[in-house]
Amino acid sequence: MSLQETYTLVNGVKIPKVGFGTWQTPDGDVAETAVLQALEAGYRHIDTAQGYHNEESVGRGIKKSGIPREEIFITTKLWNGYHTYEACKKTFYESLEKLQTDYVDLFLIHWPNPIAFRDHWEEANAETWRAMEELYEEGKIKAIGVSNFMVRHLIALEKTAKIAPMVNQIKLTIGQTQDELVAYCQQEQILLEAYSPLGTGKIFEVPEMKDMAEKYHKSIAQVALRWSLQHDFLPLPKSVTKERIIENTDIFDFEIDEKDMIFLDSLKDVAGVQSNPDETDF
């Protein structure tokens, strides 16, 4: 197995099993260099978002790599102020320009219930999704999905959607397994992407993780990412350090045994929790 291993989405699109995350990666040289180093390390799946304010730098890093566009899977996400039919389309094309591409592989609604649409979030999501379905049908997006959607948000979307979401990107890490939501998504054939698979660094402070890393002769990060893969999640590790970027790719030559998986699953809230998307202030 390698970074070129893929999951297959419900529409037949193949998506690399590990993605390179760029959340909190500063715009400019830092993001551009990190993306370039990730591609040099073997990543072929880059995850960004309008809300990260680094799409232009991500686009430059991809372009500078010299790797053919069709060999790279690019994800971006719709930011919270654009949950209308017209605004979604307009800002999507702005993202294409920033990323220097004429299509994206995956486009997600970033949050289900932004504060600006709180009194009519369900209607706003339906309108937004209709725009995304059209962009999908026009070939501008290869797959469409959501992020931070709980079961209630998915059920609401399904009332009007012609095309079901193919991906849900949520916080999944050791200690934060979101069992009910995971079960629902897997039943509906919605692939789960795991953002913050290293608990935004909190995982490194968990004593049990240090023991587990020693047992498998791997780093804590490698154990956490392997755990994610063994749950059939798609982890999106993020780093701006070349050594760590490379280290996070070395997760295909070992397996966590069943007893240890059960133990890791039993660790609760050790690396942060998913915030309630109905209570965010943005």
BAFI-3210 file (N, C-alpha, C; in Angstrom, 3 decimals, decimal comma, padded with zeros to 6 digits):
// residues 282
n [1|2|3|4|5|6|7|8|9|10|11|12|13|14|15|16|17|18|19|20|21|22|23|24|25|26|27|28|29|30|31|32|33|34|35|36|37|38|39|40|41|42|43|44|45|46|47|48|49|50|51|52|53|54|55|56|57|58|59|60|61|62|63|64|65|66|67|68|69|70|71|72|73|74|75|76|77|78|79|80|81|82|83|84|85|86|87|88|89|90|91|92|93|94|95|96|97|98|99|100|101|102|103|104|105|106|107|108|109|110|111|112|113|114|115|116|117|118|119|120|121|122|123|124|125|126|127|128|129|130|131|132|133|134|135|136|137|138|139|140|141|142|143|144|145|146|147|148|149|150|151|152|153|154|155|156|157|158|159|160|161|162|163|164|165|166|167|168|169|170|171|172|173|174|175|176|177|178|179|180|181|182|183|184|185|186|187|188|189|190|191|192|193|194|195|196|197|198|199|200|201|202|203|204|205|206|207|208|209|210|211|212|213|214|215|216|217|218|219|220|221|222|223|224|225|226|227|228|229|230|231|232|233|234|235|236|237|238|239|240|241|242|243|244|245|246|247|248|249|250|251|252|253|254|255|256|257|258|259|260|261|262|263|264|265|266|267|268|269|270|271|272|273|274|275|276|277|278|279|280|281|282]
n.u [000,831|000,300|000,614|-000,717|-002,775|-006,320|-009,676|-012,959|-015,437|-019,048|-019,922|-018,045|-015,679|-012,229|-010,355|-007,464|-006,246|-005,105|-004,936|-003,417|-003,575|-004,402|-005,368|-005,076|-002,604|-000,433|-001,094|000,817|004,384|004,743|002,511|002,627|005,153|004,822|002,820|004,137|006,271|004,801|003,719|006,083|006,806|005,086|002,337|-000,876|-003,189|-004,716|-005,984|-007,901|-009,568|-011,989|-012,278|-009,815|-008,147|-005,956|-005,921|-004,744|-001,985|-001,816|-002,561|-000,381|001,709|000,954|001,076|003,789|004,926|004,947|003,631|001,276|-002,015|-004,200|-003,308|-003,482|-005,546|-007,788|-009,303|-011,655|-013,577|-016,809|-017,241|-018,748|-020,339|-021,590|-023,935|-025,999|-027,676|-026,662|-024,381|-022,815|-022,091|-020,677|-018,506|-017,335|-016,204|-014,321|-012,628|-011,634|-010,078|-008,142|-006,912|-005,817|-006,960|-009,288|-011,237|-012,410|-011,708|-013,197|-015,785|-016,965|-019,620|-018,742|-019,600|-022,653|-024,488|-024,146|-023,730|-024,897|-027,016|-028,672|-031,394|-032,648|-031,306|-031,660|-033,089|-031,229|-029,032|-030,169|-030,509|-027,890|-026,803|-028,149|-026,926|-024,365|-024,861|-025,470|-023,013|-021,520|-022,799|-022,065|-019,440|-017,539|-016,966|-015,827|-016,793|-019,176|-019,781|-019,983|-019,137|-018,559|-021,201|-023,863|-025,995|-028,619|-028,405|-027,689|-029,940|-031,832|-030,809|-031,110|-033,791|-034,290|-032,207|-030,947|-028,753|-026,928|-024,792|-021,331|-019,183|-018,318|-016,653|-015,271|-014,429|-012,342|-010,589|-008,328|-010,091|-012,143|-014,629|-017,195|-019,466|-022,255|-022,753|-020,776|-021,634|-024,068|-023,230|-021,623|-023,531|-025,011|-023,255|-021,436|-018,354|-016,042|-014,059|-011,264|-010,629|-008,112|-006,674|-004,672|-005,465|-005,080|-002,488|-002,803|-002,783|-000,210|000,339|-000,833|-000,457|-000,913|-000,657|002,023|003,037|001,902|003,095|005,744|005,466|004,825|006,980|006,856|006,026|003,971|002,199|002,124|000,905|-001,612|-002,604|-002,622|-004,541|-006,790|-006,977|-007,509|-010,070|-011,356|-011,467|-010,554|-007,709|-006,489|-003,741|-001,837|000,995|003,814|006,384|009,084|010,221|008,236|006,100|006,992|007,307|004,641|003,731|004,542|002,966|001,970|003,107|002,579|000,310|-002,211|-003,077|-006,172|-006,984|-005,581|-006,704|-009,308|-008,743|-007,675|-009,928|-011,399|-010,446|-011,505|-012,258|-009,609|-008,174|-009,414|-012,704|-015,455|-016,877|-020,170|-021,975|-024,245|-023,944|-021,827|-019,995|-019,613]
n.v [-001,199|002,331|005,958|006,302|004,559|004,087|005,079|004,295|006,419|006,700|007,368|006,312|007,722|007,875|008,327|009,363|007,613|008,979|012,355|015,614|018,020|021,538|023,306|026,083|026,605|029,115|031,614|032,268|031,911|029,815|028,052|027,435|026,185|024,020|022,508|021,881|020,344|018,240|017,064|016,278|014,359|012,361|012,594|012,815|014,097|016,939|019,098|021,928|025,090|027,681|029,187|028,904|030,705|030,349|029,399|030,403|030,143|027,391|026,590|027,607|026,050|023,515|023,921|024,530|022,099|020,596|018,274|016,462|017,824|016,014|013,983|014,757|015,075|017,462|019,210|021,651|023,982|025,417|028,608|030,128|032,436|032,199|030,774|030,657|030,118|031,708|032,964|030,790|029,673|031,818|032,259|029,775|029,715|031,677|030,363|028,373|029,954|030,958|028,563|027,868|026,108|024,257|022,709|021,127|018,285|017,594|019,212|020,814|021,645|023,688|024,185|023,335|025,112|028,109|031,235|033,414|032,351|031,160|031,186|030,054|027,785|025,253|025,623|027,286|025,560|023,717|025,256|025,977|023,432|022,710|024,385|023,288|020,699|021,270|022,286|019,994|018,311|019,638|018,985|020,460|019,891|016,924|015,358|015,754|016,999|017,264|018,938|018,730|018,048|016,845|014,004|015,005|017,193|016,020|014,450|016,463|017,681|015,652|015,725|017,373|016,974|015,897|014,454|012,484|013,375|012,602|012,533|013,172|015,382|015,336|015,928|013,512|011,542|009,743|009,126|010,711|009,566|009,679|007,868|007,369|009,117|008,245|005,609|006,126|007,512|005,563|003,615|004,988|005,099|007,215|008,564|008,944|011,581|012,410|015,154|017,004|014,664|014,230|015,436|018,226|018,391|017,608|014,892|014,067|014,392|012,387|009,838|007,057|006,866|007,224|004,877|003,059|003,808|003,113|000,339|-000,415|000,494|002,940|006,404|008,559|009,996|008,415|006,075|007,110|007,886|005,455|004,118|005,567|004,850|002,123|002,193|002,742|005,436|008,573|010,098|013,470|014,624|017,433|019,449|021,672|021,106|019,627|017,087|015,957|015,901|013,958|011,807|011,302|009,896|007,324|004,888|002,529|000,075|-001,458|-002,898|-002,196|-004,236|-006,028|-005,956|-003,757|-001,770|-001,716|-000,851|001,718|002,892|003,135|005,260|008,270|011,528|012,525|014,047|016,439|017,600|017,405|020,455|021,782|022,203|023,740|025,744|027,356|030,456|031,677]
n.w [000,000|-000,533|-000,735|-003,043|-003,001|-003,171|-002,163|-003,390|-004,400|-004,177|-006,703|-008,347|-008,589|-007,861|-004,896|-003,261|-000,375|001,759|002,596|002,145|004,512|004,809|006,640|008,801|007,788|006,968|004,473|001,485|001,198|003,062|002,899|000,173|-000,065|001,710|000,425|-001,948|-000,926|000,160|-002,141|-003,363|-001,536|-002,109|-001,740|-003,280|-002,983|-002,095|000,323|000,738|001,490|001,019|003,311|004,531|003,452|001,752|-000,820|-003,196|-002,727|-002,368|-004,922|-006,366|-005,333|-006,245|-009,011|-009,315|-008,743|-011,033|-011,561|-013,454|-013,756|-013,716|-012,130|-009,555|-006,740|-005,869|-003,272|-002,283|-000,254|000,351|001,705|004,658|004,217|001,794|001,200|-000,842|-003,973|-006,155|-005,012|-004,275|-006,759|-007,921|-006,132|-006,268|-008,847|-008,478|-006,725|-008,455|-010,119|-008,322|-007,586|-009,953|-011,866|-013,937|-012,909|-009,867|-007,819|-005,615|-003,915|-001,089|001,205|003,775|006,469|008,138|009,265|009,258|011,004|009,699|008,325|010,084|010,816|008,677|007,764|006,604|004,221|002,961|002,645|000,885|-001,419|-001,970|-002,415|-004,723|-006,584|-006,492|-007,410|-010,077|-010,985|-010,677|-012,536|-014,815|-014,976|-013,651|-011,102|-009,677|-007,630|-004,988|-001,684|001,928|005,038|008,507|008,986|010,874|011,663|011,592|009,889|007,494|006,937|006,570|004,258|002,414|001,795|-000,388|-002,148|-005,292|-005,848|-003,682|-000,883|-001,227|000,402|003,813|005,716|008,795|012,290|013,332|015,406|017,551|020,460|019,684|018,178|017,143|016,885|016,219|014,068|012,268|011,782|010,499|008,160|006,930|006,426|004,523|002,467|002,430|002,277|004,935|005,838|007,810|009,559|011,357|012,332|014,083|016,311|016,418|017,437|020,075|020,479|020,870|023,507|024,899|027,165|026,750|024,015|023,597|024,643|022,852|020,451|020,944|021,169|018,521|017,171|015,878|015,148|017,233|015,642|013,324|014,298|015,002|012,491|011,176|012,682|011,886|009,149|009,426|010,297|008,028|007,470|005,937|006,471|007,044|007,490|008,642|008,163|008,369|008,343|006,799|007,487|009,099|007,324|005,543|007,341|008,014|005,871|006,092|006,751|005,912|006,272|008,480|010,922|013,262|015,943|016,664|019,363|020,342|018,743|019,740|022,316|021,776|020,683|022,965|024,391|025,521|024,423|024,417|022,690|021,917|020,840|018,493|017,608|018,250|015,385|015,205|016,940|016,392|016,061|013,656]
ca.u [000,000|001,048|-000,222|-001,492|-003,942|-007,525|-011,045|-013,822|-016,675|-020,258|-020,090|-016,950|-014,454|-011,213|-009,797|-006,346|-006,648|-004,577|-004,834|-002,569|-004,412|-003,763|-006,021|-004,148|-001,316|-000,494|-001,004|002,138|005,457|004,614|001,550|003,135|006,261|004,295|002,133|005,175|006,981|003,879|003,658|007,384|006,835|004,217|000,902|-001,569|-004,510|-004,499|-007,248|-007,913|-010,913|-012,062|-012,116|-008,416|-007,487|-004,638|-006,113|-003,778|-000,684|-001,962|-002,526|001,008|002,495|000,585|001,608|005,255|005,357|005,105|002,868|000,082|-003,220|-005,091|-002,740|-003,654|-006,928|-007,880|-010,555|-011,852|-014,861|-017,580|-017,234|-020,043|-021,153|-022,012|-024,955|-027,112|-027,412|-025,801|-023,097|-022,049|-021,494|-019,708|-017,291|-016,697|-015,347|-013,176|-011,718|-010,947|-009,054|-007,067|-006,227|-005,258|-007,467|-010,616|-012,189|-011,885|-012,111|-014,198|-016,221|-017,756|-020,172|-017,808|-020,356|-024,071|-025,387|-023,426|-024,520|-025,637|-028,180|-029,158|-032,856|-033,181|-030,139|-032,056|-033,404|-029,968|-028,241|-030,824|-030,212|-026,449|-026,589|-028,651|-025,848|-023,270|-025,287|-025,331|-021,568|-021,130|-023,317|-021,306|-018,071|-016,633|-016,655|-015,910|-017,567|-019,674|-019,981|-020,219|-018,161|-019,140|-022,630|-024,347|-027,061|-029,802|-028,155|-027,710|-031,347|-032,478|-030,321|-031,630|-035,183|-034,360|-031,047|-031,073|-027,523|-026,572|-023,395|-020,425|-018,152|-018,526|-015,369|-015,578|-013,313|-012,211|-009,257|-008,410|-010,810|-013,301|-014,994|-018,504|-019,966|-023,591|-022,593|-019,974|-022,497|-025,046|-022,539|-021,202|-024,768|-025,443|-022,131|-020,780|-016,987|-015,681|-012,714|-010,922|-009,742|-007,411|-006,493|-003,683|-006,039|-004,354|-001,292|-003,099|-002,538|001,181|000,414|-001,590|000,532|-001,176|-000,173|003,476|003,236|001,510|004,120|006,908|005,126|004,826|008,210|006,390|005,760|002,584|001,423|001,935|-000,096|-002,915|-003,041|-002,924|-005,845|-007,794|-007,121|-008,119|-011,504|-011,821|-011,540|-009,518|-007,112|-005,929|-002,716|-001,316|002,270|004,614|007,768|009,364|010,446|006,932|005,317|007,473|007,002|003,205|003,429|005,097|001,926|001,392|003,894|002,270|-001,112|-002,524|-003,896|-007,574|-007,073|-005,111|-007,705|-010,406|-008,243|-007,591|-011,313|-011,978|-009,925|-012,531|-012,007|-008,213|-007,525|-010,374|-014,006|-016,122|-017,752|-021,533|-022,078|-025,413|-023,614|-020,636|-020,259|-019,114]
ca.v [000,000|003,590|007,155|006,237|003,709|004,916|004,647|004,624|007,065|006,037|007,652|005,692|008,541|007,351|009,384|008,819|007,266|009,966|013,674|016,584|019,118|022,868|024,173|026,831|026,820|030,512|031,933|032,746|030,925|028,662|027,108|026,994|025,248|022,806|021,731|021,370|019,263|017,105|016,409|015,621|013,200|011,319|012,898|013,204|014,557|018,185|019,596|023,321|025,638|029,144|029,744|028,838|031,878|029,994|028,696|030,856|029,534|025,961|026,496|027,835|024,872|022,440|024,280|024,465|020,695|020,035|017,021|016,707|018,132|014,854|013,055|015,340|015,214|018,740|019,498|022,913|024,018|026,655|029,274|030,285|033,568|032,018|029,718|030,895|029,548|032,596|033,199|029,545|029,553|032,910|032,046|028,555|030,070|032,415|029,327|027,765|030,908|030,973|027,269|027,725|024,862|024,453|021,871|020,532|016,888|017,494|020,499|020,536|022,715|023,612|024,092|023,215|026,088|029,350|032,185|034,315|031,651|030,287|031,090|029,288|027,021|024,097|026,167|027,790|024,401|023,126|026,146|025,815|022,084|022,730|024,987|022,315|019,612|021,749|022,340|018,589|017,803|020,308|018,477|021,388|019,213|015,471|014,773|016,783|016,495|018,195|018,898|019,076|017,756|015,807|013,213|015,854|018,055|015,142|014,089|017,666|017,884|014,576|016,020|018,044|016,644|014,906|013,659|012,394|013,700|011,463|012,648|014,058|015,611|015,674|015,713|012,123|011,241|008,858|009,844|011,391|008,585|010,066|006,559|007,421|009,783|007,352|004,493|006,636|007,808|004,307|002,991|005,747|005,080|008,515|008,380|009,834|012,155|012,765|016,315|016,993|013,278|014,236|016,225|019,512|018,265|017,097|013,447|013,829|014,480|011,271|008,838|005,752|006,918|007,044|003,426|002,379|004,110|002,273|-001,058|-000,663|001,097|004,004|007,650|008,718|010,422|007,263|005,199|007,776|007,851|004,057|003,876|006,179|004,012|000,835|002,437|003,153|006,883|009,165|011,143|014,647|015,217|018,728|019,845|022,562|020,671|018,618|015,769|015,451|015,618|012,662|010,803|010,993|009,015|005,985|004,280|001,413|-001,156|-002,116|-002,954|-002,212|-005,439|-005,767|-005,616|-002,375|-000,890|-001,596|-000,002|003,107|003,362|003,365|006,512|009,268|012,979|012,788|014,932|017,429|017,101|018,152|021,495|021,676|023,117|024,623|026,775|028,120|031,912|032,193]
ca.w [000,000|-000,597|-000,826|-004,277|-002,750|-003,224|-001,911|-004,519|-003,979|-004,666|-008,135|-009,089|-008,537|-006,939|-004,043|-002,474|000,992|002,701|001,983|002,838|004,990|004,832|007,627|009,667|007,118|006,533|003,057|001,071|000,992|003,965|002,307|-001,135|000,165|002,343|-000,616|-002,849|-000,221|000,273|-003,456|-003,552|-000,632|-002,643|-001,649|-004,512|-002,537|-001,364|000,862|001,165|001,650|000,894|004,647|004,978|002,848|001,188|-002,094|-004,207|-002,415|-002,658|-006,381|-006,834|-004,969|-007,173|-010,336|-009,255|-008,638|-012,377|-011,676|-014,268|-012,972|-013,559|-011,139|-008,220|-006,286|-005,154|-002,565|-001,583|000,452|000,290|003,008|005,311|003,779|000,404|001,128|-001,760|-005,301|-006,950|-004,341|-004,344|-008,104|-008,136|-005,342|-006,768|-009,985|-007,910|-006,205|-009,602|-010,567|-007,322|-007,622|-011,310|-012,439|-014,514|-012,165|-008,633|-007,672|-004,548|-003,368|000,109|002,051|004,902|007,730|007,797|009,892|009,559|011,798|008,804|007,761|011,161|010,903|007,529|007,292|005,797|002,900|002,385|002,214|-000,288|-002,546|-002,216|-002,960|-006,100|-007,383|-006,548|-008,296|-011,457|-011,280|-010,802|-013,810|-015,883|-014,962|-012,961|-009,836|-009,905|-006,525|-004,072|-000,337|003,024|006,136|009,811|009,008|011,763|011,028|011,359|008,722|006,318|006,681|006,023|002,887|001,565|001,425|-001,702|-002,993|-006,373|-005,722|-002,263|-000,585|-001,391|001,440|004,957|006,386|010,186|013,221|013,754|015,909|018,715|021,506|019,089|017,151|016,581|016,445|015,587|012,776|011,422|011,377|009,519|006,900|006,301|005,927|003,347|001,518|002,439|002,779|006,040|005,888|009,185|009,737|012,653|012,784|015,173|017,405|016,397|018,276|021,433|020,527|021,283|024,972|025,493|027,592|026,125|022,632|023,653|024,826|021,615|019,444|021,281|020,864|017,073|016,617|014,997|015,873|017,668|014,467|012,430|014,918|014,902|011,089|010,869|013,336|011,013|007,951|009,774|010,443|006,696|007,352|005,093|007,299|006,381|008,354|008,206|008,745|007,520|008,543|005,777|008,096|009,552|006,110|005,049|008,369|007,982|004,739|006,361|007,588|005,159|006,441|009,754|011,244|014,692|016,143|017,021|020,797|020,500|018,119|020,699|023,397|021,289|020,547|024,297|024,949|025,214|024,494|024,787|021,712|021,435|020,396|017,422|018,132|017,758|014,262|015,369|017,958|016,018|015,993|012,376]
c.u [000,870|000,069|-001,062|-002,693|-005,187|-008,738|-011,824|-015,123|-017,863|-020,493|-018,944|-015,653|-013,499|-010,546|-008,665|-006,676|-006,125|-004,481|-003,913|-003,426|-003,658|-004,482|-004,957|-002,757|-001,340|-000,326|000,407|003,128|005,278|003,691|002,070|004,217|005,758|003,617|003,146|005,926|006,094|003,811|004,970|007,488|005,899|002,728|000,358|-002,975|-004,273|-005,841|-007,092|-009,352|-010,864|-011,783|-010,705|-007,609|-006,095|-004,757|-005,080|-002,415|-000,699|-001,871|-001,123|001,884|002,224|001,198|003,128|005,766|005,629|004,358|001,602|-001,164|-004,063|-004,564|-002,926|-005,133|-007,010|-009,278|-010,545|-013,278|-015,480|-017,601|-018,629|-020,926|-021,813|-023,088|-026,201|-026,711|-026,398|-024,416|-022,216|-021,348|-020,398|-018,391|-016,571|-015,746|-014,141|-012,151|-010,945|-009,803|-007,858|-006,237|-005,579|-005,653|-008,841|-011,646|-011,576|-012,433|-013,212|-014,494|-017,194|-018,420|-019,420|-018,521|-021,852|-024,941|-024,648|-024,336|-025,369|-026,914|-028,925|-030,671|-033,469|-032,077|-030,522|-032,343|-032,125|-029,099|-028,826|-030,492|-028,742|-026,174|-027,059|-027,587|-024,698|-023,611|-025,124|-023,866|-021,010|-021,559|-022,599|-019,846|-017,060|-016,182|-016,817|-016,731|-017,988|-019,956|-020,128|-019,109|-018,870|-020,648|-022,909|-025,495|-028,250|-029,627|-028,205|-029,147|-032,095|-032,081|-030,945|-033,073|-035,284|-033,235|-031,418|-029,905|-027,137|-025,115|-022,523|-019,378|-018,712|-017,194|-015,650|-014,338|-013,346|-010,770|-009,410|-009,022|-012,048|-013,767|-016,371|-019,278|-021,301|-023,484|-021,826|-020,847|-023,494|-024,385|-022,130|-022,402|-025,215|-024,352|-021,502|-019,393|-016,688|-014,231|-012,471|-010,028|-009,219|-007,206|-005,441|-004,158|-005,417|-003,188|-001,537|-002,756|-001,135|001,359|-000,277|-000,623|000,350|-000,673|001,342|003,807|002,965|002,570|005,367|006,657|005,278|006,062|007,860|006,240|004,298|001,705|001,135|000,899|-001,492|-003,462|-003,395|-004,284|-006,971|-008,049|-007,823|-009,607|-012,138|-012,131|-010,439|-008,892|-006,476|-004,888|-002,183|000,024|002,939|006,098|008,054|009,493|009,117|006,051|005,703|007,101|005,541|002,800|003,781|004,152|001,314|002,099|003,662|000,768|-001,278|-003,431|-005,258|-007,732|-006,652|-006,061|-008,861|-009,995|-008,198|-008,983|-011,918|-011,480|-010,878|-012,020|-010,569|-007,542|-008,512|-011,648|-014,541|-017,026|-019,151|-021,738|-023,289|-025,138|-022,361|-020,983|-019,692|-019,946]
c.v [001,256|004,742|007,172|005,282|004,582|004,244|004,971|005,202|006,400|006,283|007,097|006,482|007,966|008,512|008,796|008,718|008,197|011,288|014,565|017,782|020,438|023,837|024,789|026,967|028,221|030,664|032,427|031,601|029,667|027,613|026,560|025,931|023,937|021,906|021,109|020,195|018,022|016,340|015,682|014,357|012,086|011,558|013,244|013,699|015,769|018,771|021,043|023,780|027,138|029,796|029,665|030,012|031,553|029,283|029,109|030,210|028,039|025,750|026,675|026,627|023,710|022,693|024,090|023,025|020,080|018,724|017,312|016,864|016,887|013,834|013,552|015,527|016,474|018,902|020,944|022,954|025,403|027,321|029,758|031,421|033,368|030,951|030,167|030,307|030,403|032,745|031,957|029,437|030,599|032,623|030,760|028,887|030,903|031,435|028,662|028,657|030,911|029,689|026,983|026,388|025,118|023,492|021,521|019,112|016,725|018,893|020,201|021,800|022,622|023,429|024,110|024,381|027,366|030,374|033,089|033,687|030,840|030,148|030,367|028,417|025,878|024,528|026,647|026,646|023,773|023,928|026,019|024,482|022,003|023,327|023,998|021,139|020,023|021,801|020,926|018,039|018,424|019,840|019,390|020,829|017,715|014,758|015,898|016,172|017,619|018,043|019,355|018,863|016,624|015,065|014,100|016,734|017,241|014,772|015,267|017,872|016,867|014,825|016,583|017,640|015,634|013,930|013,658|012,809|012,448|011,395|013,490|014,170|016,132|015,459|014,263|011,897|010,286|009,658|010,551|010,558|008,816|008,861|006,605|008,017|008,896|006,210|004,946|006,862|006,521|003,560|003,659|005,816|006,469|008,304|009,402|010,281|012,660|013,993|016,327|015,575|013,153|015,135|017,592|019,513|017,656|015,626|013,130|013,875|013,316|010,139|007,483|005,708|006,726|005,552|002,677|002,599|003,254|000,825|-001,351|-000,083|002,140|005,282|007,679|009,094|009,244|006,292|005,801|007,711|006,428|003,650|004,389|005,313|002,695|000,955|002,807|004,634|007,342|010,319|012,254|015,297|016,506|018,970|020,840|022,220|019,498|017,215|015,133|015,087|014,240|011,548|010,358|010,131|007,551|005,193|003,030|000,081|-001,827|-002,089|-002,989|-003,419|-005,087|-005,319|-004,164|-001,379|-000,651|-000,686|001,468|003,708|003,743|004,660|007,642|010,700|013,329|013,792|015,911|016,794|017,973|019,213|021,315|022,677|024,049|025,753|027,560|029,604|032,506|031,649]
c.w [000,000|-000,654|-002,098|-004,153|-002,677|-002,596|-003,184|-003,989|-004,665|-006,163|-008,984|-009,098|-007,492|-006,200|-003,203|-000,988|002,084|001,958|002,787|003,209|005,031|005,774|008,531|009,059|006,515|005,024|002,734|000,942|001,837|003,344|000,982|-000,973|000,755|001,308|-001,569|-002,207|-000,068|-001,048|-003,755|-002,692|-001,085|-002,510|-003,030|-004,215|-001,635|-000,964|001,321|001,309|001,450|002,247|005,189|004,435|002,302|-000,162|-003,143|-003,989|-002,698|-004,168|-006,944|-006,532|-005,908|-008,545|-010,370|-009,223|-010,003|-012,580|-012,484|-013,386|-012,708|-012,556|-009,705|-007,913|-005,422|-004,558|-002,099|-001,057|000,378|001,660|003,404|004,794|002,432|000,217|000,367|-003,111|-006,067|-006,322|-004,403|-005,697|-008,318|-007,402|-005,750|-007,920|-009,536|-007,336|-007,343|-010,070|-009,611|-007,378|-008,981|-011,944|-013,036|-013,923|-010,824|-008,531|-006,634|-004,029|-002,242|000,633|003,374|006,255|007,412|008,244|010,267|010,235|010,911|008,261|008,819|011,204|009,701|006,898|006,353|004,356|002,195|001,881|000,953|-001,549|-002,963|-002,909|-004,411|-007,035|-007,554|-007,452|-009,764|-011,877|-011,464|-012,166|-015,008|-015,927|-014,294|-011,614|-010,091|-008,820|-005,590|-002,709|000,664|004,071|007,406|009,874|009,979|011,049|010,682|010,120|007,430|005,942|006,065|004,561|001,923|001,109|000,007|-002,658|-004,080|-006,300|-004,250|-002,055|-000,663|-000,280|002,580|005,680|007,791|011,054|013,698|014,168|017,083|019,868|021,000|017,900|016,540|016,034|015,700|014,185|011,790|010,896|010,309|008,158|006,187|005,730|004,617|002,264|001,324|003,052|003,869|005,928|007,309|009,203|011,166|013,172|013,882|016,310|017,551|017,400|019,646|021,589|021,061|022,802|025,669|025,862|026,905|024,675|022,577|023,799|023,522|020,519|019,686|020,882|019,366|016,377|015,558|015,814|016,303|016,477|013,545|012,985|014,764|013,471|010,670|011,459|012,438|009,781|008,268|010,097|009,095|006,620|006,393|005,871|006,469|007,296|007,760|008,908|007,811|007,658|007,614|006,373|008,534|008,356|005,576|006,032|008,290|006,795|005,038|007,274|006,945|005,390|007,798|009,970|012,754|014,948|016,753|018,475|021,027|019,844|019,090|021,857|022,969|021,132|021,904|024,946|024,562|025,414|024,881|023,841|021,096|020,925|019,262|018,055|017,532|016,621|014,336|016,368|017,605|015,880|014,706|011,232]
res [m|s|l|q|e|t|y|t|l|v|n|g|v|k|i|p|k|v|g|f|g|t|w|q|t|p|d|g|d|v|a|e|t|a|v|l|q|a|l|e|a|g|y|r|h|i|d|t|a|q|g|y|h|n|e|e|s|v|g|r|g|i|k|k|s|g|i|p|r|e|e|i|f|i|t|t|k|l|w|n|g|y|h|t|y|e|a|c|k|k|t|f|y|e|s|l|e|k|l|q|t|d|y|v|d|l|f|l|i|h|w|p|n|p|i|a|f|r|d|h|w|e|e|a|n|a|e|t|w|r|a|m|e|e|l|y|e|e|g|k|i|k|a|i|g|v|s|n|f|m|v|r|h|l|i|a|l|e|k|t|a|k|i|a|p|m|v|n|q|i|k|l|t|i|g|q|t|q|d|e|l|v|a|y|c|q|q|e|q|i|l|l|e|a|y|s|p|l|g|t|g|k|i|f|e|v|p|e|m|k|d|m|a|e|k|y|h|k|s|i|a|q|v|a|l|r|w|s|l|q|h|d|f|l|p|l|p|k|s|v|t|k|e|r|i|i|e|n|t|d|i|f|d|f|e|i|d|e|k|d|m|i|f|l|d|s|l|k|d|v|a|g|v|q|s|n|p|d|e|t|d|f]
***
